[in-house]
């Protein structure tokens, strides 16, 4: 790649990355809220409570 093409690539790459990192930060806040809500409801219950949210977290990471 020429120098200009390389600069263009860097620019577009950064523009594409920014919204993704922003989404991850927002999503992390949502997850924290959900974990708190789930753990409050599930204190009396055991493992299966935590299997479900973990599966959906993995799914959401994969879909980003």
PQR file with spaces between the fields and no chain letter, atoms N, CA, C, O and H, PARSE charges and radii, in Angstrom:
ATOM       1  N    UNK     1       0.844   -1.206    0.000 -0.4000 1.5000
ATOM       2  CA   UNK     1       0.000    0.000    0.000 -0.0000 2.0000
ATOM       3  C    UNK     1       0.872    1.246    0.000  0.5500 1.7000
ATOM       4  O    UNK     1       1.943    1.277    0.606 -0.5500 1.4000
ATOM       5  N    UNK     2       0.391    2.268   -0.690 -0.4000 1.5000
ATOM       6  CA   UNK     2       1.104    3.545   -0.650 -0.0000 2.0000
ATOM       7  C    UNK     2       0.838    4.216    0.684  0.5500 1.7000
ATOM       8  O    UNK     2      -0.022    3.784    1.451 -0.5500 1.4000
ATOM       9  H    UNK     2      -0.479    2.242   -1.182  0.4000 1.0000
ATOM      10  N    UNK     3       1.582    5.273    0.951 -0.4000 1.5000
ATOM      11  CA   UNK     3       1.417    5.975    2.230 -0.0000 2.0000
ATOM      12  C    UNK     3      -0.009    6.502    2.371  0.5500 1.7000
ATOM      13  O    UNK     3      -0.622    6.361    3.429 -0.5500 1.4000
ATOM      14  H    UNK     3       2.281    5.625    0.328  0.4000 1.0000
ATOM      15  N    UNK     4      -0.540    7.110    1.305 -0.4000 1.5000
ATOM      16  CA   UNK     4      -1.894    7.671    1.362 -0.0000 2.0000
ATOM      17  C    UNK     4      -2.943    6.595    1.600  0.5500 1.7000
ATOM      18  O    UNK     4      -3.857    6.771    2.405 -0.5500 1.4000
ATOM      19  H    UNK     4      -0.043    7.224    0.445  0.4000 1.0000
ATOM      20  N    UNK     5      -2.802    5.501    0.904 -0.4000 1.5000
ATOM      21  CA   UNK     5      -3.762    4.405    1.065 -0.0000 2.0000
ATOM      22  C    UNK     5      -3.718    3.891    2.499  0.5500 1.7000
ATOM      23  O    UNK     5      -4.749    3.559    3.084 -0.5500 1.4000
ATOM      24  H    UNK     5      -2.059    5.358    0.251  0.4000 1.0000
ATOM      25  N    UNK     6      -2.527    3.830    3.048 -0.4000 1.5000
ATOM      26  CA   UNK     6      -2.353    3.357    4.417 -0.0000 2.0000
ATOM      27  C    UNK     6      -3.039    4.301    5.396  0.5500 1.7000
ATOM      28  O    UNK     6      -3.699    3.854    6.334 -0.5500 1.4000
ATOM      29  H    UNK     6      -1.689    4.099    2.572  0.4000 1.0000
ATOM      30  N    UNK     7      -2.885    5.608    5.179 -0.4000 1.5000
ATOM      31  CA   UNK     7      -3.530    6.599    6.048 -0.0000 2.0000
ATOM      32  C    UNK     7      -5.044    6.474    5.961  0.5500 1.7000
ATOM      33  O    UNK     7      -5.740    6.528    6.975 -0.5500 1.4000
ATOM      34  H    UNK     7      -2.349    5.971    4.417  0.4000 1.0000
ATOM      35  N    UNK     8      -5.548    6.308    4.745 -0.4000 1.5000
ATOM      36  CA   UNK     8      -6.997    6.152    4.558 -0.0000 2.0000
ATOM      37  C    UNK     8      -7.490    4.926    5.313  0.5500 1.7000
ATOM      38  O    UNK     8      -8.534    4.955    5.965 -0.5500 1.4000
ATOM      39  H    UNK     8      -4.982    6.264    3.921  0.4000 1.0000
ATOM      40  N    UNK     9      -6.725    3.860    5.213 -0.4000 1.5000
ATOM      41  CA   UNK     9      -7.095    2.611    5.888 -0.0000 2.0000
ATOM      42  C    UNK     9      -7.160    2.831    7.397  0.5500 1.7000
ATOM      43  O    UNK     9      -8.110    2.404    8.053 -0.5500 1.4000
ATOM      44  H    UNK     9      -5.877    3.836    4.683  0.4000 1.0000
ATOM      45  N    UNK    10      -6.142    3.501    7.942 -0.4000 1.5000
ATOM      46  CA   UNK    10      -6.117    3.791    9.384 -0.0000 2.0000
ATOM      47  C    UNK    10      -7.348    4.592    9.775  0.5500 1.7000
ATOM      48  O    UNK    10      -7.990    4.308   10.785 -0.5500 1.4000
ATOM      49  H    UNK    10      -5.370    3.848    7.409  0.4000 1.0000
ATOM      50  N    UNK    11      -7.672    5.597    8.966 -0.4000 1.5000
ATOM      51  CA   UNK    11      -8.814    6.474    9.269 -0.0000 2.0000
ATOM      52  C    UNK    11     -10.111    5.678    9.311  0.5500 1.7000
ATOM      53  O    UNK    11     -10.869    5.764   10.277 -0.5500 1.4000
ATOM      54  H    UNK    11      -7.150    5.828    8.145  0.4000 1.0000
ATOM      55  N    UNK    12     -10.360    4.910    8.268 -0.4000 1.5000
ATOM      56  CA   UNK    12     -11.624    4.165    8.220 -0.0000 2.0000
ATOM      57  C    UNK    12     -11.660    3.123    9.327  0.5500 1.7000
ATOM      58  O    UNK    12     -12.711    2.864    9.913 -0.5500 1.4000
ATOM      59  H    UNK    12      -9.744    4.840    7.483  0.4000 1.0000
ATOM      60  N    UNK    13     -10.519    2.532    9.608 -0.4000 1.5000
ATOM      61  CA   UNK    13     -10.452    1.538   10.665 -0.0000 2.0000
ATOM      62  C    UNK    13     -10.839    2.150   12.004  0.5500 1.7000
ATOM      63  O    UNK    13     -11.627    1.571   12.753 -0.5500 1.4000
ATOM      64  H    UNK    13      -9.665    2.742    9.132  0.4000 1.0000
ATOM      65  N    UNK    14     -10.285    3.320   12.304 -0.4000 1.5000
ATOM      66  CA   UNK    14     -10.594    3.987   13.567 -0.0000 2.0000
ATOM      67  C    UNK    14     -12.056    4.370   13.642  0.5500 1.7000
ATOM      68  O    UNK    14     -12.679    4.235   14.695 -0.5500 1.4000
ATOM      69  H    UNK    14      -9.645    3.790   11.695  0.4000 1.0000
ATOM      70  N    UNK    15     -12.616    4.845   12.537 -0.4000 1.5000
ATOM      71  CA   UNK    15     -14.026    5.247   12.525 -0.0000 2.0000
ATOM      72  C    UNK    15     -14.926    4.042   12.788  0.5500 1.7000
ATOM      73  O    UNK    15     -15.959    4.161   13.446 -0.5500 1.4000
ATOM      74  H    UNK    15     -12.110    4.955   11.681  0.4000 1.0000
ATOM      75  N    UNK    16     -14.528    2.891   12.271 -0.4000 1.5000
ATOM      76  CA   UNK    16     -15.340    1.692   12.480 -0.0000 2.0000
ATOM      77  C    UNK    16     -15.198    1.161   13.904  0.5500 1.7000
ATOM      78  O    UNK    16     -16.144    0.609   14.466 -0.5500 1.4000
ATOM      79  H    UNK    16     -13.689    2.795   11.736  0.4000 1.0000
ATOM      80  N    UNK    17     -14.018    1.331   14.478 -0.4000 1.5000
ATOM      81  CA   UNK    17     -13.765    0.790   15.816 -0.0000 2.0000
ATOM      82  C    UNK    17     -14.468    1.607   16.892  0.5500 1.7000
ATOM      83  O    UNK    17     -14.983    1.041   17.856 -0.5500 1.4000
ATOM      84  H    UNK    17     -13.250    1.780   14.022  0.4000 1.0000
ATOM      85  N    UNK    18     -14.498    2.929   16.743 -0.4000 1.5000
ATOM      86  CA   UNK    18     -15.075    3.796   17.785 -0.0000 2.0000
ATOM      87  C    UNK    18     -16.481    3.396   18.206  0.5500 1.7000
ATOM      88  O    UNK    18     -16.717    3.191   19.397 -0.5500 1.4000
ATOM      89  H    UNK    18     -14.080    3.389   15.960  0.4000 1.0000
ATOM      90  N    UNK    19     -17.431    3.275   17.269 -0.4000 1.5000
ATOM      91  CA   UNK    19     -18.783    2.912   17.708 -0.0000 2.0000
ATOM      92  C    UNK    19     -18.835    1.545   18.381  0.5500 1.7000
ATOM      93  O    UNK    19     -19.663    1.325   19.265 -0.5500 1.4000
ATOM      94  H    UNK    19     -17.240    3.441   16.302  0.4000 1.0000
ATOM      95  N    UNK    20     -17.974    0.635   17.981 -0.4000 1.5000
ATOM      96  CA   UNK    20     -17.977   -0.697   18.591 -0.0000 2.0000
ATOM      97  C    UNK    20     -17.551   -0.594   20.051  0.5500 1.7000
ATOM      98  O    UNK    20     -18.184   -1.186   20.925 -0.5500 1.4000
ATOM      99  H    UNK    20     -17.301    0.813   17.263  0.4000 1.0000
ATOM     100  N    UNK    21     -16.469    0.163   20.327 -0.4000 1.5000
ATOM     101  CA   UNK    21     -16.021    0.287   21.717 -0.0000 2.0000
ATOM     102  C    UNK    21     -17.071    1.020   22.533  0.5500 1.7000
ATOM     103  O    UNK    21     -17.279    0.698   23.703 -0.5500 1.4000
ATOM     104  H    UNK    21     -15.954    0.644   19.617  0.4000 1.0000
ATOM     105  N    UNK    22     -17.732    1.993   21.939 -0.4000 1.5000
ATOM     106  CA   UNK    22     -18.790    2.720   22.641 -0.0000 2.0000
ATOM     107  C    UNK    22     -19.912    1.750   22.999  0.5500 1.7000
ATOM     108  O    UNK    22     -20.421    1.772   24.120 -0.5500 1.4000
ATOM     109  H    UNK    22     -17.564    2.255   20.989  0.4000 1.0000
ATOM     110  N    UNK    23     -20.294    0.910   22.059 -0.4000 1.5000
ATOM     111  CA   UNK    23     -21.348   -0.076   22.317 -0.0000 2.0000
ATOM     112  C    UNK    23     -20.946   -1.030   23.425  0.5500 1.7000
ATOM     113  O    UNK    23     -21.769   -1.392   24.266 -0.5500 1.4000
ATOM     114  H    UNK    23     -19.881    0.893   21.148  0.4000 1.0000
ATOM     115  N    UNK    24     -19.691   -1.439   23.431 -0.4000 1.5000
ATOM     116  CA   UNK    24     -19.234   -2.373   24.463 -0.0000 2.0000
ATOM     117  C    UNK    24     -19.341   -1.724   25.834  0.5500 1.7000
ATOM     118  O    UNK    24     -19.763   -2.367   26.795 -0.5500 1.4000
ATOM     119  H    UNK    24     -19.023   -1.145   22.747  0.4000 1.0000
ATOM     120  N    UNK    25     -18.956   -0.438   25.933 -0.4000 1.5000
ATOM     121  CA   UNK    25     -19.039    0.255   27.224 -0.0000 2.0000
ATOM     122  C    UNK    25     -20.482    0.349   27.692  0.5500 1.7000
ATOM     123  O    UNK    25     -20.780    0.059   28.850 -0.5500 1.4000
ATOM     124  H    UNK    25     -18.613    0.084   25.152  0.4000 1.0000
ATOM     125  N    UNK    26     -21.387    0.754   26.792 -0.4000 1.5000
ATOM     126  CA   UNK    26     -22.807    0.864   27.150 -0.0000 2.0000
ATOM     127  C    UNK    26     -23.354   -0.495   27.541  0.5500 1.7000
ATOM     128  O    UNK    26     -24.094   -0.632   28.515 -0.5500 1.4000
ATOM     129  H    UNK    26     -21.145    0.990   25.851  0.4000 1.0000
ATOM     130  N    UNK    27     -22.974   -1.494   26.763 -0.4000 1.5000
ATOM     131  CA   UNK    27     -23.460   -2.847   26.992 -0.0000 2.0000
ATOM     132  C    UNK    27     -22.979   -3.349   28.346  0.5500 1.7000
ATOM     133  O    UNK    27     -23.713   -4.041   29.050 -0.5500 1.4000
ATOM     134  H    UNK    27     -22.372   -1.382   25.971  0.4000 1.0000
ATOM     135  N    UNK    28     -21.734   -3.000   28.717 -0.4000 1.5000
ATOM     136  CA   UNK    28     -21.188   -3.436   30.006 -0.0000 2.0000
ATOM     137  C    UNK    28     -22.029   -2.882   31.156  0.5500 1.7000
ATOM     138  O    UNK    28     -22.260   -3.572   32.149 -0.5500 1.4000
ATOM     139  H    UNK    28     -21.137   -2.437   28.144  0.4000 1.0000
ATOM     140  N    UNK    29     -22.485   -1.636   31.020 -0.4000 1.5000
ATOM     141  CA   UNK    29     -23.341   -1.047   32.059 -0.0000 2.0000
ATOM     142  C    UNK    29     -24.634   -1.843   32.175  0.5500 1.7000
ATOM     143  O    UNK    29     -25.081   -2.159   33.278 -0.5500 1.4000
ATOM     144  H    UNK    29     -22.297   -1.076   30.214  0.4000 1.0000
ATOM     145  N    UNK    30     -25.224   -2.161   31.048 -0.4000 1.5000
ATOM     146  CA   UNK    30     -26.480   -2.919   31.032 -0.0000 2.0000
ATOM     147  C    UNK    30     -26.271   -4.279   31.691  0.5500 1.7000
ATOM     148  O    UNK    30     -27.095   -4.723   32.490 -0.5500 1.4000
ATOM     149  H    UNK    30     -24.862   -1.904   30.152  0.4000 1.0000
ATOM     150  N    UNK    31     -25.174   -4.930   31.354 -0.4000 1.5000
ATOM     151  CA   UNK    31     -24.876   -6.246   31.925 -0.0000 2.0000
ATOM     152  C    UNK    31     -24.753   -6.145   33.436  0.5500 1.7000
ATOM     153  O    UNK    31     -25.293   -6.983   34.158 -0.5500 1.4000
ATOM     154  H    UNK    31     -24.504   -4.569   30.705  0.4000 1.0000
ATOM     155  N    UNK    32     -24.042   -5.120   33.926 -0.4000 1.5000
ATOM     156  CA   UNK    32     -23.886   -4.955   35.374 -0.0000 2.0000
ATOM     157  C    UNK    32     -25.243   -4.827   36.042  0.5500 1.7000
ATOM     158  O    UNK    32     -25.476   -5.434   37.087 -0.5500 1.4000
ATOM     159  H    UNK    32     -23.603   -4.440   33.340  0.4000 1.0000
ATOM     160  N    UNK    33     -26.139   -4.048   35.458 -0.4000 1.5000
ATOM     161  CA   UNK    33     -27.482   -3.884   36.019 -0.0000 2.0000
ATOM     162  C    UNK    33     -28.213   -5.222   36.039  0.5500 1.7000
ATOM     163  O    UNK    33     -28.846   -5.581   37.031 -0.5500 1.4000
ATOM     164  H    UNK    33     -25.949   -3.555   34.609  0.4000 1.0000
ATOM     165  N    UNK    34     -28.118   -5.952   34.931 -0.4000 1.5000
ATOM     166  CA   UNK    34     -28.801   -7.249   34.838 -0.0000 2.0000
ATOM     167  C    UNK    34     -28.249   -8.239   35.846  0.5500 1.7000
ATOM     168  O    UNK    34     -29.006   -8.986   36.466 -0.5500 1.4000
ATOM     169  H    UNK    34     -27.603   -5.660   34.125  0.4000 1.0000
ATOM     170  N    UNK    35     -26.941   -8.248   36.012 -0.4000 1.5000
ATOM     171  CA   UNK    35     -26.321   -9.183   36.956 -0.0000 2.0000
ATOM     172  C    UNK    35     -26.814   -8.886   38.362  0.5500 1.7000
ATOM     173  O    UNK    35     -27.125   -9.806   39.119 -0.5500 1.4000
ATOM     174  H    UNK    35     -26.326   -7.641   35.508  0.4000 1.0000
ATOM     175  N    UNK    36     -26.888   -7.603   38.720 -0.4000 1.5000
ATOM     176  CA   UNK    36     -27.377   -7.235   40.054 -0.0000 2.0000
ATOM     177  C    UNK    36     -28.812   -7.711   40.239  0.5500 1.7000
ATOM     178  O    UNK    36     -29.151   -8.310   41.259 -0.5500 1.4000
ATOM     179  H    UNK    36     -26.635   -6.856   38.105  0.4000 1.0000
ATOM     180  N    UNK    37     -29.653   -7.438   39.241 -0.4000 1.5000
ATOM     181  CA   UNK    37     -31.062   -7.826   39.335 -0.0000 2.0000
ATOM     182  C    UNK    37     -31.189   -9.348   39.435  0.5500 1.7000
ATOM     183  O    UNK    37     -31.961   -9.865   40.243 -0.5500 1.4000
ATOM     184  H    UNK    37     -29.378   -6.951   38.412  0.4000 1.0000
ATOM     185  N    UNK    38     -30.430  -10.047   38.613 -0.4000 1.5000
ATOM     186  CA   UNK    38     -30.501  -11.511   38.601 -0.0000 2.0000
ATOM     187  C    UNK    38     -30.007  -12.074   39.931  0.5500 1.7000
ATOM     188  O    UNK    38     -30.635  -12.968   40.497 -0.5500 1.4000
ATOM     189  H    UNK    38     -29.803   -9.627   37.956  0.4000 1.0000
ATOM     190  N    UNK    39     -28.882  -11.552   40.434 -0.4000 1.5000
ATOM     191  CA   UNK    39     -28.328  -12.123   41.666 -0.0000 2.0000
ATOM     192  C    UNK    39     -29.262  -11.882   42.844  0.5500 1.7000
ATOM     193  O    UNK    39     -29.342  -12.718   43.745 -0.5500 1.4000
ATOM     194  H    UNK    39     -28.373  -10.825   39.974  0.4000 1.0000
ATOM     195  N    UNK    40     -29.968  -10.755   42.854 -0.4000 1.5000
ATOM     196  CA   UNK    40     -30.934  -10.504   43.931 -0.0000 2.0000
ATOM     197  C    UNK    40     -32.061  -11.537   43.879  0.5500 1.7000
ATOM     198  O    UNK    40     -32.458  -12.087   44.906 -0.5500 1.4000
ATOM     199  H    UNK    40     -29.902  -10.077   42.122  0.4000 1.0000
ATOM     200  N    UNK    41     -32.567  -11.791   42.681 -0.4000 1.5000
ATOM     201  CA   UNK    41     -33.673  -12.741   42.529 -0.0000 2.0000
ATOM     202  C    UNK    41     -33.228  -14.165   42.794  0.5500 1.7000
ATOM     203  O    UNK    41     -34.013  -14.992   43.257 -0.5500 1.4000
ATOM     204  H    UNK    41     -32.245  -11.344   41.847  0.4000 1.0000
ATOM     205  N    UNK    42     -31.972  -14.450   42.501 -0.4000 1.5000
ATOM     206  CA   UNK    42     -31.516  -15.842   42.483 -0.0000 2.0000
ATOM     207  C    UNK    42     -30.747  -16.249   43.720  0.5500 1.7000
ATOM     208  O    UNK    42     -30.187  -17.345   43.752 -0.5500 1.4000
ATOM     209  H    UNK    42     -31.334  -13.777   42.125  0.4000 1.0000
ATOM     210  N    UNK    43     -30.698  -15.414   44.733 -0.4000 1.5000
ATOM     211  CA   UNK    43     -29.899  -15.772   45.918 -0.0000 2.0000
ATOM     212  C    UNK    43     -30.262  -17.136   46.470  0.5500 1.7000
ATOM     213  O    UNK    43     -29.391  -17.905   46.875 -0.5500 1.4000
ATOM     214  H    UNK    43     -31.153  -14.523   44.707  0.4000 1.0000
ATOM     215  N    UNK    44     -31.560  -17.434   46.483 -0.4000 1.5000
ATOM     216  CA   UNK    44     -32.003  -18.714   47.057 -0.0000 2.0000
ATOM     217  C    UNK    44     -31.756  -19.881   46.103  0.5500 1.7000
ATOM     218  O    UNK    44     -31.663  -21.035   46.521 -0.5500 1.4000
ATOM     219  H    UNK    44     -32.268  -16.809   46.154  0.4000 1.0000
ATOM     220  N    UNK    45     -31.654  -19.558   44.826 -0.4000 1.5000
ATOM     221  CA   UNK    45     -31.481  -20.606   43.820 -0.0000 2.0000
ATOM     222  C    UNK    45     -30.004  -20.833   43.540  0.5500 1.7000
ATOM     223  O    UNK    45     -29.146  -20.098   44.029 -0.5500 1.4000
ATOM     224  H    UNK    45     -31.730  -18.621   44.486  0.4000 1.0000
ATOM     225  N    UNK    46     -29.713  -21.879   42.732 -0.4000 1.5000
ATOM     226  CA   UNK    46     -28.294  -22.182   42.506 -0.0000 2.0000
ATOM     227  C    UNK    46     -27.871  -22.019   41.054  0.5500 1.7000
ATOM     228  O    UNK    46     -28.327  -21.103   40.369 -0.5500 1.4000
ATOM     229  H    UNK    46     -30.410  -22.476   42.335  0.4000 1.0000
ATOM     230  N    UNK    47     -26.997  -22.909   40.583 -0.4000 1.5000
ATOM     231  CA   UNK    47     -26.248  -22.717   39.345 -0.0000 2.0000
ATOM     232  C    UNK    47     -27.059  -22.289   38.125  0.5500 1.7000
ATOM     233  O    UNK    47     -26.608  -21.417   37.382 -0.5500 1.4000
ATOM     234  H    UNK    47     -26.627  -23.653   41.139  0.4000 1.0000
ATOM     235  N    UNK    48     -28.214  -22.856   37.896 -0.4000 1.5000
ATOM     236  CA   UNK    48     -28.895  -22.616   36.611 -0.0000 2.0000
ATOM     237  C    UNK    48     -29.164  -21.145   36.370  0.5500 1.7000
ATOM     238  O    UNK    48     -29.254  -20.728   35.215 -0.5500 1.4000
ATOM     239  H    UNK    48     -28.580  -23.564   38.500  0.4000 1.0000
ATOM     240  N    UNK    49     -29.295  -20.346   37.411 -0.4000 1.5000
ATOM     241  CA   UNK    49     -29.508  -18.902   37.250 -0.0000 2.0000
ATOM     242  C    UNK    49     -28.380  -18.275   36.464  0.5500 1.7000
ATOM     243  O    UNK    49     -28.590  -17.381   35.644 -0.5500 1.4000
ATOM     244  H    UNK    49     -29.222  -20.684   38.349  0.4000 1.0000
ATOM     245  N    UNK    50     -27.184  -18.758   36.728 -0.4000 1.5000
ATOM     246  CA   UNK    50     -26.020  -18.106   36.143 -0.0000 2.0000
ATOM     247  C    UNK    50     -25.647  -18.718   34.801  0.5500 1.7000
ATOM     248  O    UNK    50     -24.867  -18.137   34.047 -0.5500 1.4000
ATOM     249  H    UNK    50     -27.014  -19.484   37.393  0.4000 1.0000
ATOM     250  N    UNK    51     -26.197  -19.881   34.501 -0.4000 1.5000
ATOM     251  CA   UNK    51     -25.941  -20.475   33.190 -0.0000 2.0000
ATOM     252  C    UNK    51     -26.640  -19.661   32.107  0.5500 1.7000
ATOM     253  O    UNK    51     -26.050  -19.382   31.063 -0.5500 1.4000
ATOM     254  H    UNK    51     -26.831  -20.353   35.114  0.4000 1.0000
ATOM     255  N    UNK    52     -27.869  -19.286   32.344 -0.4000 1.5000
ATOM     256  CA   UNK    52     -28.628  -18.555   31.330 -0.0000 2.0000
ATOM     257  C    UNK    52     -27.991  -17.211   30.968  0.5500 1.7000
ATOM     258  O    UNK    52     -27.734  -16.965   29.789 -0.5500 1.4000
ATOM     259  H    UNK    52     -28.348  -19.512   33.192  0.4000 1.0000
ATOM     260  N    UNK    53     -27.729  -16.334   31.942 -0.4000 1.5000
ATOM     261  CA   UNK    53     -27.133  -15.053   31.554 -0.0000 2.0000
ATOM     262  C    UNK    53     -25.775  -15.216   30.884  0.5500 1.7000
ATOM     263  O    UNK    53     -25.448  -14.467   29.964 -0.5500 1.4000
ATOM     264  H    UNK    53     -27.938  -16.534   32.899  0.4000 1.0000
ATOM     265  N    UNK    54     -24.979  -16.186   31.333 -0.4000 1.5000
ATOM     266  CA   UNK    54     -23.671  -16.361   30.710 -0.0000 2.0000
ATOM     267  C    UNK    54     -23.815  -16.726   29.244  0.5500 1.7000
ATOM     268  O    UNK    54     -23.054  -16.251   28.400 -0.5500 1.4000
ATOM     269  H    UNK    54     -25.244  -16.795   32.080  0.4000 1.0000
ATOM     270  N    UNK    55     -24.779  -17.560   28.947 -0.4000 1.5000
ATOM     271  CA   UNK    55     -25.008  -17.926   27.554 -0.0000 2.0000
ATOM     272  C    UNK    55     -25.374  -16.689   26.738  0.5500 1.7000
ATOM     273  O    UNK    55     -24.852  -16.495   25.640 -0.5500 1.4000
ATOM     274  H    UNK    55     -25.397  -17.946   29.632  0.4000 1.0000
ATOM     275  N    UNK    56     -26.262  -15.857   27.262 -0.4000 1.5000
ATOM     276  CA   UNK    56     -26.690  -14.697   26.485 -0.0000 2.0000
ATOM     277  C    UNK    56     -25.562  -13.678   26.356  0.5500 1.7000
ATOM     278  O    UNK    56     -25.483  -12.985   25.341 -0.5500 1.4000
ATOM     279  H    UNK    56     -26.686  -16.015   28.154  0.4000 1.0000
ATOM     280  N    UNK    57     -24.684  -13.566   27.360 -0.4000 1.5000
ATOM     281  CA   UNK    57     -23.546  -12.645   27.233 -0.0000 2.0000
ATOM     282  C    UNK    57     -22.662  -13.098   26.085  0.5500 1.7000
ATOM     283  O    UNK    57     -22.241  -12.292   25.255 -0.5500 1.4000
ATOM     284  H    UNK    57     -24.748  -14.129   28.185  0.4000 1.0000
ATOM     285  N    UNK    58     -22.380  -14.409   26.043 -0.4000 1.5000
ATOM     286  CA   UNK    58     -21.524  -14.943   24.985 -0.0000 2.0000
ATOM     287  C    UNK    58     -22.156  -14.670   23.634  0.5500 1.7000
ATOM     288  O    UNK    58     -21.479  -14.287   22.679 -0.5500 1.4000
ATOM     289  H    UNK    58     -22.722  -15.063   26.717  0.4000 1.0000
ATOM     290  N    UNK    59     -23.454  -14.872   23.568 -0.4000 1.5000
ATOM     291  CA   UNK    59     -24.171  -14.671   22.319 -0.0000 2.0000
ATOM     292  C    UNK    59     -24.056  -13.215   21.879  0.5500 1.7000
ATOM     293  O    UNK    59     -23.840  -12.939   20.699 -0.5500 1.4000
ATOM     294  H    UNK    59     -24.004  -15.184   24.343  0.4000 1.0000
ATOM     295  N    UNK    60     -24.199  -12.284   22.817 -0.4000 1.5000
ATOM     296  CA   UNK    60     -24.133  -10.865   22.461 -0.0000 2.0000
ATOM     297  C    UNK    60     -22.728  -10.461   22.064  0.5500 1.7000
ATOM     298  O    UNK    60     -22.556   -9.639   21.164 -0.5500 1.4000
ATOM     299  H    UNK    60     -24.374  -12.508   23.775  0.4000 1.0000
ATOM     300  N    UNK    61     -21.710  -11.025   22.720 -0.4000 1.5000
ATOM     301  CA   UNK    61     -20.336  -10.722   22.307 -0.0000 2.0000
ATOM     302  C    UNK    61     -20.118  -11.213   20.879  0.5500 1.7000
ATOM     303  O    UNK    61     -19.508  -10.523   20.063 -0.5500 1.4000
ATOM     304  H    UNK    61     -21.849  -11.692   23.451  0.4000 1.0000
ATOM     305  N    UNK    62     -20.618  -12.401   20.589 -0.4000 1.5000
ATOM     306  CA   UNK    62     -20.425  -12.976   19.258 -0.0000 2.0000
ATOM     307  C    UNK    62     -21.147  -12.150   18.205  0.5500 1.7000
ATOM     308  O    UNK    62     -20.704  -12.084   17.058 -0.5500 1.4000
ATOM     309  H    UNK    62     -21.114  -12.961   21.253  0.4000 1.0000
ATOM     310  N    UNK    63     -22.261  -11.517   18.583 -0.4000 1.5000
ATOM     311  CA   UNK    63     -23.053  -10.792   17.587 -0.0000 2.0000
ATOM     312  C    UNK    63     -22.542   -9.373   17.351  0.5500 1.7000
ATOM     313  O    UNK    63     -23.033   -8.696   16.447 -0.5500 1.4000
ATOM     314  H    UNK    63     -22.621  -11.570   19.514  0.4000 1.0000
ATOM     315  N    UNK    64     -21.565   -8.901   18.141 -0.4000 1.5000
ATOM     316  CA   UNK    64     -21.041   -7.537   17.942 -0.0000 2.0000
ATOM     317  C    UNK    64     -20.280   -7.419   16.642  0.5500 1.7000
ATOM     318  O    UNK    64     -19.773   -6.344   16.319 -0.5500 1.4000
ATOM     319  H    UNK    64     -21.167   -9.451   18.875  0.4000 1.0000
